[in-house]
Amino acid sequence: MTHSSPLSTELALDNDGFLLHLEDWSPAVAEQLASNEGINLSTEHWEILLLLREFYAQFQLSPATRPLIKYAALKLGSDKGNSLQLNRLFNGTPAKLAAKLAGLPKPTNCL
């Protein structure tokens, strides 16, 4: 991966680091956003990010933590859809951080 043109200078982000334009998202953008947060995206991260994008496509909103946990448990099983697992993957702020990395708007009840 070359660092000659960092993605962060090309992306329009809000003050919290969320994409301003949902269509700017790509896997490479997710990797860059994760890198900014000190996270190396694993297969487990990608399962949640793609699940979030599916949720957003269906409901036009980013889920807060509890609905995210419920949805992940429903779609991926309770071993992956639980608060301990999601907090471990997303540094204790799963709904907010996962939405950011998935290129989605900030969940409405997240400060």
DSSP file (Angstrom, degrees, kcal/mol; ACC not computed):
  #  RESIDUE AA STRUCTURE BP1 BP2  ACC     N-H-->O    O-->H-N    N-H-->O    O-->H-N    TCO  KAPPA ALPHA  PHI   PSI    X-CA   Y-CA   Z-CA
    1    1 A M              0   0    0      0, 0.0     2,-0.2     0, 0.0     0, 0.0   0.000 360.0 360.0 360.0 127.6    0.0    0.0    0.0
    2    2 A T        -     0   0    0      1,-0.1     3,-0.2     3,-0.1     0, 0.0  -0.598 360.0-160.1 -88.8 150.0    1.5    3.3   -1.0
    3    3 A H        +     0   0    0     -2,-0.2    -1,-0.1     1,-0.1     0, 0.0   0.129  61.9 108.8-112.1  19.6    1.2    6.3    1.2
    4    4 A S  S    S+     0   0    0      1,-0.3    -1,-0.1     2,-0.0    -2,-0.0   0.847  90.2  27.6 -67.8 -32.9    1.9    8.9   -1.5
    5    5 A S  S    S-     0   0    0     -3,-0.2    -1,-0.3     3,-0.0     5,-0.1  -0.762  85.5-150.8-129.2  89.8   -1.7   10.1   -1.4
    6    6 A P    >>  -     0   0    0      0, 0.0     3,-1.0     0, 0.0     4,-0.6  -0.310  12.0-136.7 -61.3 136.8   -3.3    9.6    2.0
    7    7 A L  H >> S+     0   0    0      1,-0.2     3,-1.5     2,-0.2     4,-1.4   0.844  96.3  71.2 -61.2 -35.0   -7.0    9.0    1.9
    8    8 A S  H 34 S+     0   0    0      1,-0.3    -1,-0.2     2,-0.2     5,-0.1   0.791  95.9  51.6 -59.6 -28.5   -7.7   11.3    4.8
    9    9 A T  H <4 S+     0   0    0     -3,-1.0    -1,-0.3     1,-0.2    -2,-0.2   0.732 112.3  46.9 -79.0 -19.7   -6.8   14.4    2.8
   10   10 A E  H << S+     0   0    0     -3,-1.5     2,-0.3    -4,-0.6    -2,-0.2   0.647  97.8  84.6 -93.9 -16.1   -9.2   13.4    0.1
   11   11 A L  S  < S-     0   0    0     -4,-1.4     2,-0.7    18,-0.0     8,-0.0  -0.669  73.8-132.5 -93.9 141.0  -12.2   12.5    2.3
   12   12 A A        +     0   0    0     -2,-0.3     8,-3.0     9,-0.1     9,-0.5  -0.824  36.8 175.9 -88.9 114.7  -14.7   14.9    3.6
   13   13 A L  B     -A   19   0A   0     -2,-0.7     6,-0.2     6,-0.2     2,-0.1  -0.871  25.9-126.5-119.3 151.4  -15.1   14.1    7.3
   14   14 A D    >   -     0   0    0      4,-2.8     3,-1.9    -2,-0.3     6,-0.1  -0.235  47.1 -83.7 -82.7-176.4  -17.1   15.8   10.0
   15   15 A N  T 3  S+     0   0    0      1,-0.3    -1,-0.1     2,-0.1    -2,-0.0   0.742 131.3  50.6 -62.4 -23.0  -15.6   17.0   13.3
   16   16 A D  T 3  S-     0   0    0      2,-0.1    -1,-0.3    84,-0.0    84,-0.0   0.389 122.2-103.3 -95.8   2.7  -15.9   13.5   14.8
   17   17 A G  S <  S+     0   0    0     -3,-1.9     2,-0.3     1,-0.3    -2,-0.1   0.623  74.2 140.7  87.6  12.8  -14.2   11.8   11.8
   18   18 A F        -     0   0    0      1,-0.1    -4,-2.8    85,-0.0    -1,-0.3  -0.654  60.9-100.0 -86.5 146.0  -17.4   10.4   10.2
   19   19 A L  B     -A   13   0A   0     81,-0.3    -6,-0.2    -2,-0.3     3,-0.1  -0.393  21.9-154.4 -62.2 137.6  -17.7   10.5    6.4
   20   20 A L  S    S+     0   0    0     -8,-3.0     2,-0.5     1,-0.2    -1,-0.2   0.767  86.9  45.6 -81.0 -27.1  -19.8   13.4    5.2
   21   21 A H    >   -     0   0    0     -9,-0.5     3,-2.2     1,-0.1     4,-0.3  -0.949  69.9-157.1-123.1 111.6  -20.7   11.5    2.0
   22   22 A L  G >  S+     0   0    0     -2,-0.5     3,-1.6     1,-0.3    -1,-0.1   0.815  92.3  64.6 -56.5 -31.9  -21.8    7.9    2.4
   23   23 A E  G 3  S+     0   0    0      1,-0.3    -1,-0.3    -4,-0.0    80,-0.0   0.606  86.8  71.6 -71.5  -9.4  -20.9    7.1   -1.2
   24   24 A D  G <  S+     0   0    0     -3,-2.2    -1,-0.3    79,-0.1    -2,-0.2   0.630  76.8 109.9 -75.8 -13.2  -17.2    7.9   -0.4
   25   25 A W    <   +     0   0    0     -3,-1.6    77,-0.1    -4,-0.3     3,-0.1  -0.348  34.6 148.1 -70.5 142.3  -17.0    4.6    1.6
   26   26 A S     >  -     0   0    0     -2,-0.1     4,-2.5     1,-0.1     5,-0.2  -0.939  62.1 -95.5-155.1 167.6  -15.0    1.7    0.3
   27   27 A P  H  > S+     0   0    0      0, 0.0     4,-2.3     0, 0.0     5,-0.1   0.885 126.9  52.9 -56.4 -37.0  -13.0   -1.1    2.0
   28   28 A A  H  > S+     0   0    0      2,-0.2     4,-2.1     1,-0.2     5,-0.1   0.894 108.2  49.9 -65.5 -38.8   -9.8    1.0    1.5
   29   29 A V  H  > S+     0   0    0      2,-0.2     4,-2.9     1,-0.2     5,-0.2   0.914 109.0  52.2 -64.2 -42.6  -11.5    3.9    3.2
   30   30 A A  H  X S+     0   0    0     -4,-2.5     4,-2.6     1,-0.2    -2,-0.2   0.912 108.6  50.9 -59.4 -42.6  -12.6    1.7    6.1
   31   31 A E  H  X S+     0   0    0     -4,-2.3     4,-2.4     2,-0.2    -1,-0.2   0.912 112.0  47.2 -61.3 -42.7   -8.9    0.5    6.5
   32   32 A Q  H  X S+     0   0    0     -4,-2.1     4,-2.2     2,-0.2    -2,-0.2   0.926 112.9  47.6 -65.3 -45.8   -7.8    4.2    6.6
   33   33 A L  H  X S+     0   0    0     -4,-2.9     4,-0.9     2,-0.2    -2,-0.2   0.904 113.4  48.9 -62.6 -40.7  -10.4    5.2    9.1
   34   34 A A  H ><>S+     0   0    0     -4,-2.6     5,-2.9    -5,-0.2     3,-0.7   0.910 108.6  53.2 -64.5 -42.4   -9.6    2.2   11.2
   35   35 A S  H ><5S+     0   0    0     -4,-2.4     3,-1.5     1,-0.3    -1,-0.2   0.890 103.8  56.3 -60.0 -40.1   -5.9    3.0   11.0
   36   36 A N  H 3<5S+     0   0    0     -4,-2.2    -1,-0.3     1,-0.3    -2,-0.2   0.791 109.9  46.8 -60.4 -27.4   -6.7    6.5   12.3
   37   37 A E  T <<5S-     0   0    0     -4,-0.9    -1,-0.3    -3,-0.7    -2,-0.2   0.391 120.7-109.2 -95.0   1.3   -8.3    4.8   15.3
   38   38 A G  T < 5S+     0   0    0     -3,-1.5     2,-0.4    -4,-0.3    -3,-0.2   0.779  75.5 133.9  76.7  26.9   -5.3    2.5   15.8
   39   39 A I      < -     0   0    0     -5,-2.9     2,-0.6    -8,-0.1    -1,-0.3  -0.926  48.3-152.1-116.0 134.0   -7.3   -0.6   14.7
   40   40 A N        -     0   0    0     -2,-0.4     2,-0.3    -3,-0.1     5,-0.1  -0.921  32.0-124.5 -97.0 116.4   -6.2   -3.3   12.3
   41   41 A L        -     0   0    0     -2,-0.6     2,-0.2   -10,-0.1   -10,-0.0  -0.452  32.5-173.2 -70.3 124.7   -9.4   -4.6   10.7
   42   42 A S     >  -     0   0    0     -2,-0.3     4,-2.5     1,-0.0     5,-0.2  -0.508  44.3 -93.2-103.3 175.9   -9.7   -8.4   11.1
   43   43 A T  H  > S+     0   0    0      1,-0.2     4,-2.1     2,-0.2     5,-0.1   0.878 128.1  55.6 -56.0 -38.5  -12.3  -10.8    9.6
   44   44 A E  H  > S+     0   0    0      2,-0.2     4,-1.5     1,-0.2    -1,-0.2   0.902 107.2  48.4 -63.5 -41.5  -14.4  -10.2   12.8
   45   45 A H  H  > S+     0   0    0      1,-0.2     4,-2.7     2,-0.2     3,-0.3   0.947 110.0  52.1 -61.4 -47.7  -14.3   -6.5   12.3
   46   46 A W  H  X S+     0   0    0     -4,-2.5     4,-2.8     1,-0.2     5,-0.3   0.859 103.6  57.4 -60.4 -36.9  -15.4   -6.9    8.7
   47   47 A E  H  X S+     0   0    0     -4,-2.1     4,-1.8     1,-0.2    -1,-0.2   0.926 112.0  42.0 -58.3 -43.7  -18.4   -9.1    9.6
   48   48 A I  H  X S+     0   0    0     -4,-1.5     4,-2.7    -3,-0.3    -2,-0.2   0.910 113.9  51.1 -71.1 -42.7  -19.7   -6.3   11.9
   49   49 A L  H  X S+     0   0    0     -4,-2.7     4,-2.0     1,-0.2    -2,-0.2   0.929 113.6  44.1 -62.3 -44.7  -19.0   -3.5    9.4
   50   50 A L  H  X S+     0   0    0     -4,-2.8     4,-2.0     2,-0.2    -1,-0.2   0.870 112.7  52.9 -68.4 -35.4  -20.7   -5.3    6.5
   51   51 A L  H  X S+     0   0    0     -4,-1.8     4,-2.7    -5,-0.3    -2,-0.2   0.911 108.4  50.6 -63.0 -42.8  -23.6   -6.2    8.9
   52   52 A L  H  X S+     0   0    0     -4,-2.7     4,-2.9     1,-0.2    -2,-0.2   0.900 108.9  50.8 -61.5 -41.4  -23.9   -2.5    9.8
   53   53 A R  H  X S+     0   0    0     -4,-2.0     4,-2.3     2,-0.2    -1,-0.2   0.880 110.7  49.4 -65.2 -36.7  -24.0   -1.5    6.2
   54   54 A E  H  X S+     0   0    0     -4,-2.0     4,-1.9     2,-0.2    -2,-0.2   0.922 111.1  49.7 -64.8 -44.9  -26.7   -4.1    5.6
   55   55 A F  H  X S+     0   0    0     -4,-2.7     4,-2.9     1,-0.2     5,-0.3   0.927 111.8  48.6 -58.3 -46.7  -28.7   -2.7    8.6
   56   56 A Y  H  X S+     0   0    0     -4,-2.9     4,-2.9     1,-0.2    -1,-0.2   0.907 109.0  52.6 -62.8 -42.2  -28.3    0.8    7.3
   57   57 A A  H  < S+     0   0    0     -4,-2.3    -1,-0.2     1,-0.2    -2,-0.2   0.865 116.2  41.2 -61.1 -35.7  -29.5   -0.2    3.8
   58   58 A Q  H  < S+     0   0    0     -4,-1.9    -2,-0.2    -5,-0.1    -1,-0.2   0.899 132.1  19.7 -79.1 -42.0  -32.6   -1.8    5.3
   59   59 A F  H  < S-     0   0    0     -4,-2.9    -3,-0.2     2,-0.2    -2,-0.2   0.480  90.1-128.9-112.8  -4.8  -33.5    0.8    8.0
   60   60 A Q  S  < S+     0   0    0     -4,-2.9     2,-0.3    -5,-0.3    -4,-0.2   0.807  78.0  87.0  56.5  32.7  -31.7    4.0    6.8
   61   61 A L  S    S-     0   0    0     -6,-0.3    -2,-0.2    -5,-0.1    -1,-0.2  -0.990  79.7-114.7-153.3 158.0  -30.2    4.5   10.2
   62   62 A S        -     0   0    0     -2,-0.3    46,-0.4    44,-0.2     2,-0.1  -0.815  41.7-122.3 -90.6 127.1  -27.1    3.5   12.2
   63   63 A P        -     0   0    0      0, 0.0    36,-0.1     0, 0.0    -7,-0.0  -0.375  16.2-125.0 -72.5 147.0  -28.1    1.4   15.2
   64   64 A A     >  -     0   0    0     -2,-0.1     4,-2.3     1,-0.1     5,-0.2  -0.223  45.3 -84.7 -72.4 177.6  -27.2    2.3   18.7
   65   65 A T  H  > S+     0   0    0      1,-0.2     4,-2.7     2,-0.2     5,-0.2   0.906 124.7  49.0 -58.7 -48.6  -25.3   -0.3   20.8
   66   66 A R  H  > S+     0   0    0      1,-0.2     4,-2.4     2,-0.2    -1,-0.2   0.940 114.7  43.1 -63.6 -48.2  -28.3   -2.4   22.0
   67   67 A P  H  > S+     0   0    0      0, 0.0     4,-2.8     0, 0.0    -1,-0.2   0.875 113.5  54.4 -63.0 -33.8  -30.0   -2.8   18.6
   68   68 A L  H  X S+     0   0    0     -4,-2.3     4,-2.8     2,-0.2    -2,-0.2   0.937 109.6  46.5 -62.2 -46.3  -26.5   -3.4   17.1
   69   69 A I  H  X S+     0   0    0     -4,-2.7     4,-2.5     2,-0.2     5,-0.2   0.927 114.2  48.2 -61.3 -45.6  -25.9   -6.2   19.6
   70   70 A K  H  X S+     0   0    0     -4,-2.4     4,-2.4    -5,-0.2    -2,-0.2   0.927 113.8  46.2 -60.3 -46.6  -29.4   -7.7   18.9
   71   71 A Y  H  X S+     0   0    0     -4,-2.8     4,-2.6     2,-0.2     5,-0.3   0.906 112.9  49.4 -65.8 -42.7  -28.9   -7.5   15.1
   72   72 A A  H  X>S+     0   0    0     -4,-2.8     4,-3.3    -5,-0.2     5,-0.6   0.902 111.8  49.1 -63.7 -41.0  -25.4   -9.1   15.3
   73   73 A A  H  X5S+     0   0    0     -4,-2.5     4,-1.4    -5,-0.2    -2,-0.2   0.909 112.8  48.4 -63.6 -42.0  -26.7  -11.9   17.5
   74   74 A L  H  <5S+     0   0    0     -4,-2.4    -2,-0.2    -5,-0.2    -1,-0.2   0.918 123.7  30.4 -63.1 -45.0  -29.6  -12.5   15.1
   75   75 A K  H  <5S+     0   0    0     -4,-2.6    -2,-0.2    -5,-0.1    -3,-0.2   0.819 135.6  23.1 -87.4 -33.6  -27.4  -12.5   12.0
   76   76 A L  H  <5S-     0   0    0     -4,-3.3    -3,-0.2    -5,-0.3     3,-0.2   0.511 110.7-101.4-115.0  -8.6  -24.1  -13.9   13.3
   77   77 A G    >X< -     0   0    0     -4,-1.4     4,-2.5    -5,-0.6     3,-1.3  -0.074  38.1 -79.3  98.6 155.8  -25.0  -15.8   16.5
   78   78 A S  T 34 S+     0   0    0      1,-0.3    -1,-0.1     2,-0.2    -5,-0.1   0.692 122.7  67.4 -70.1 -17.7  -24.7  -14.9   20.1
   79   79 A D  T 34 S+     0   0    0      1,-0.2    -1,-0.3    -3,-0.2     3,-0.2   0.800 116.8  26.1 -70.5 -25.3  -21.0  -15.7   20.2
   80   80 A K  T <4 S+     0   0    0     -3,-1.3     2,-1.1     1,-0.2    -2,-0.2   0.696 115.4  65.1-104.7 -27.2  -20.4  -12.7   17.9
   81   81 A G  S  < S+     0   0    0     -4,-2.5     2,-0.3    -9,-0.2    -8,-0.2  -0.568  78.7 104.9 -99.1  70.4  -23.4  -10.6   18.8
   82   82 A N  S  > S-     0   0    0     -2,-1.1     4,-2.4    -3,-0.2     5,-0.2  -0.980  76.5-114.6-144.9 158.3  -22.7   -9.7   22.4
   83   83 A S  H  > S+     0   0    0     -2,-0.3     4,-2.8     1,-0.2     5,-0.3   0.865 112.0  54.4 -64.8 -37.3  -21.5   -6.6   24.2
   84   84 A L  H  > S+     0   0    0      2,-0.2     4,-2.1     1,-0.2    -1,-0.2   0.945 112.1  44.1 -60.5 -47.1  -18.2   -8.1   25.3
   85   85 A Q  H  > S+     0   0    0      2,-0.2     4,-2.3     1,-0.2    -2,-0.2   0.932 116.5  45.5 -63.6 -47.3  -17.2   -9.1   21.8
   86   86 A L  H  X S+     0   0    0     -4,-2.4     4,-2.3     1,-0.2     6,-0.2   0.879 112.7  50.7 -68.0 -37.2  -18.3   -5.8   20.2
   87   87 A N  H  <>S+     0   0    0     -4,-2.8     5,-2.2    -5,-0.2     6,-0.2   0.884 110.5  50.7 -65.4 -37.0  -16.6   -3.8   23.0
   88   88 A R  H ><5S+     0   0    0     -4,-2.1     3,-0.7    -5,-0.3    -2,-0.2   0.921 114.5  43.1 -65.2 -44.1  -13.4   -5.7   22.4
   89   89 A L  H 3<5S+     0   0    0     -4,-2.3    -2,-0.2     1,-0.2    -1,-0.2   0.877 123.0  35.9 -69.4 -37.3  -13.4   -5.2   18.7
   90   90 A F  T ><5S-     0   0    0     -4,-2.3     3,-2.4    -5,-0.2     7,-0.2  -0.190 110.5-104.8-119.4  40.7  -14.4   -1.5   18.8
   91   91 A N  T < 5S-     0   0    0     -3,-0.7    -3,-0.2     1,-0.3    -4,-0.1   0.752  77.5 -55.6  50.2  36.6  -12.6   -0.1   21.9
   92   92 A G  T 3 <S+     0   0    0     -5,-2.2    -1,-0.3    -6,-0.2    -5,-0.1   0.466 130.8  80.3  81.1  -0.4  -15.7    0.1   24.1
   93   93 A T    <>  +     0   0    0     -3,-2.4     4,-2.7    -6,-0.2     5,-0.4  -0.469  51.5 159.6-131.6  63.4  -17.7    2.3   21.8
   94   94 A P  H  >  +     0   0    0      0, 0.0     4,-2.3     0, 0.0     5,-0.4   0.886  69.4  46.5 -60.4 -46.3  -19.1   -0.3   19.3
   95   95 A A  H  > S+     0   0    0      2,-0.2     4,-1.7     1,-0.2     5,-0.2   0.945 120.2  38.4 -63.2 -47.0  -22.1    1.5   17.9
   96   96 A K  H  > S+     0   0    0      2,-0.2     4,-2.1     1,-0.2    -1,-0.2   0.954 122.1  40.3 -69.9 -51.1  -20.2    4.8   17.3
   97   97 A L  H  X S+     0   0    0     -4,-2.7     4,-2.5    -7,-0.2     5,-0.2   0.907 116.0  49.5 -68.9 -42.2  -16.9    3.4   16.1
   98   98 A A  H  X S+     0   0    0     -4,-2.3     4,-2.1    -5,-0.4    -1,-0.2   0.906 111.1  50.5 -64.2 -40.2  -18.3    0.6   14.0
   99   99 A A  H  <>S+     0   0    0     -4,-1.7     5,-2.9    -5,-0.4     4,-0.3   0.918 110.4  50.5 -62.1 -42.2  -20.6    3.1   12.3
  100  100 A K  H ><5S+     0   0    0     -4,-2.1     3,-1.4     1,-0.2   -81,-0.3   0.942 113.0  44.5 -60.0 -48.3  -17.7    5.4   11.6
  101  101 A L  H 3<5S+     0   0    0     -4,-2.5    -1,-0.2     1,-0.3    -2,-0.2   0.798 110.0  55.8 -69.1 -27.9  -15.6    2.6   10.1
  102  102 A A  T 3<5S-     0   0    0     -4,-2.1    -1,-0.3    -5,-0.2    -2,-0.2   0.458 116.8-115.1 -81.9  -0.9  -18.6    1.4    8.1
  103  103 A G  T < 5S+     0   0    0     -3,-1.4    -3,-0.2    -4,-0.3   -78,-0.2   0.738  71.6 134.1  76.5  23.0  -18.9    4.8    6.6
  104  104 A L      < -     0   0    0     -5,-2.9    -1,-0.2    -6,-0.2   -85,-0.2  -0.606  62.3 -89.2-104.0 163.4  -22.3    5.4    8.1
  105  105 A P        -     0   0    0      0, 0.0    -1,-0.1     0, 0.0     3,-0.1  -0.271  56.1 -86.3 -64.7 158.1  -23.7    8.4   10.0
  106  106 A K        -     0   0    0      1,-0.1   -44,-0.2     2,-0.1   -10,-0.1  -0.438  52.5-100.1 -62.7 133.7  -23.2    8.6   13.7
  107  107 A P    >   -     0   0    0      0, 0.0     3,-1.9     0, 0.0    -1,-0.1  -0.326  34.9-120.7 -55.3 140.5  -25.9    6.8   15.6
  108  108 A T  T 3  S+     0   0    0    -46,-0.4    -2,-0.1     1,-0.3   -44,-0.0   0.769 107.9  48.7 -63.1 -28.6  -28.4    9.4   16.8
  109  109 A N  T 3  S+     0   0    0      2,-0.0     2,-0.5     0, 0.0    -1,-0.3   0.328  88.4 101.9 -96.5  11.5  -28.1    8.7   20.5
  110  110 A C    <         0   0    0     -3,-1.9    -4,-0.0     1,-0.1   -46,-0.0  -0.804 360.0 360.0 -94.4 132.4  -24.3    8.7   20.6
  111  111 A L              0   0    0     -2,-0.5    -1,-0.1     0, 0.0    -3,-0.1   0.467 360.0 360.0 -79.6 360.0  -22.6   11.8   21.9
